[in-house]
């Protein structure tokens, strides 16, 4: 089962002195939160990308886990590309599994060589 969440704005947070999550990108479509990308120290064991369904809400969010070494490329993608989406492929299997493999991706095909930076 795949879930795709388009977003048009984001907030970045970088934490200091933390052995857990050291960076965070929160993604929004309009005023609605749709998911986040969590960054952890390089070499840390990452949990699986997953769907997050808070019990207090009838909405599902995408949560991606990445090493801090990917932060710069993610930040550049956020600044230079649009439209963007959070994407996750979840193996539903038996029960209500929510772990899967996800990515940040452009929402459409892009022409080669369009960046004039």
N, C-alpha and C positions, 0 to 999 in steps of 0.2 A: 504494500500500500504506500503510495507516495503522497506527500503533503507539500504544497508549495505556498509560500506566503510572500506576496509582493510587498515592497516597502518603498516609501518616498522620502524618508528622513531618518536620522539616527542621532544618538548621543554616545560619546566615548567617555570611558572612565579608566584611569590608570591608577593602580594602588601601589603604595610603597610599603616595604617592610612586611610583606604578606607571603607566607609559604603556600597559601592556597591560590585562589584566583587572583591574578595580578592585573588583569585588564578585562574590559567588558565593553561590548558594543550593543546598545539597545536599539531595536529597529521598530519603526512606526509606519503605519499606513494612515495618513491623515493624523487624527488624534489618537488612534488605536494602536496599542502595543501589539506586535505580531510575533516577536521572538528576540533572541539574543545570541551573540557569539561570545563565549567565555574563553579567556586566554590564561594559560597556566605556565609556570616556569618550564623552560626547555628541560627535557629529561624526566619530567613528572609523568606519572601514569595517568592517562586521560580516561575518564569514563566515556561511555558511548554517547554519540549524539542521540538526542531523544525528543519526544513530544512531551510537553509539560501541560498538564491539565489541572490547574488549581481547583480544589473542591468547591471553592466559593464562586466560581465562574463557569459559564457554559461555553467557554472558548478554549481552544487548544493552541499552544505556542510551540514554535520550533526552537530548540536549544542546541547549538553547535559547540563543540569543545576543540580548541586548537592550542598548539604551543605558541609561546610568545614570539618565537622567531618568524611566525607568519603574520604578525601584527602589521608590519609595514606594507606588505602586499595587500592585505585586506583594507587598510586605510587608503591606499592609492586607488584601489578598485572602487571604494565608496565615493571618493572625490571625483573620479574621472568617468565613471560609467553610469548609465541609466537606460532602461529600467533595471532594477535589481530585485532578486528574490532569494529567500531562504528556502532551501529544498532539502527534504529528507525522505529516504526510502526505508520504511519500517517493515520488518518481517513479522506480519501479524501472527502467523503460526497458530498455536493453540492459546486460548485465553486472550488477555488484553496487553500483549507486549507493546512497548512504546520505544524500545531501543532500536537504533538503525544507523545508517551512514548518511551524512548530510553534507551540504556544501553551500557556499555563496555563489550565485551565478547570475549572469546577465539574463534578462527576461526575454530578449530577442536576439536573433542573429545580427552580428555587427559586420559592417563592411571592413575588409582588410585595409590597413593603413589609414584609418580615419583620424587617428590622434595626431594633432599638429603641435602639441606641447611646446 
